[in-house]
Amino acid sequence: MAKTKAWNGYVARELGNPEYQHLHEFVAREYSRQVVFPPINEIFCAFDLCPFEDIKVVILGQDPYPTRGMAHGLAFSVKEGRELPASLKNIFQEIESEYGYQRNKGNLQDWSKQGVFLLNTILTVREGRPLSHQGQGWEMFTDTVLQKINAEKDHVVFVLWGRQAQAKEKWIDPQKHLVLKSVHPSPLSAYRGFFGSGVFRKVNEQLQKWGYDPIQW
């Protein structure tokens, strides 16, 4: 499963530990019997596109889109030419309100290449079944990822939208990093504090204070 050299081999080494045996078996079984997203060679796309040493921002998602042709291993991102999901539309609406330009490109690889680590807490999902791979071991793995970033890097902005993402705040040292929180950009909650949060400007203001280039959202 972890056929990637991402993060100087960290992903493969971590997932090689015995406690992930159930996860390996579960994922292999699911891909052999079900339609599962993202494609197996794209599970670790977020790691491959954003090297550990380049991380400036972490945006934490939940699990991949369960709709065919959408997920490709980056939280909130969709493949080229796909219709924008509602949460992503709201993200782009907030960017437009902050910066005055309209983004329509749903593939967020350009963010990854600027140091935005787009991590889902669960990295796979069965077609049409949100959270169907919850509780199988992915959360343990992504918790270790967050702990590694927290411990080994300084000056990272963590963007936590919604209660599930904010539950991961316990892994983040606020003396070293900045945590920005709001409700999720989902249509069910965006009007309760995501819109008008100024999150993208706040990220860039902090990055510039730390001497980093701002993100071109």
Disulfide bonds with the S-S distance in Angstrom:
none
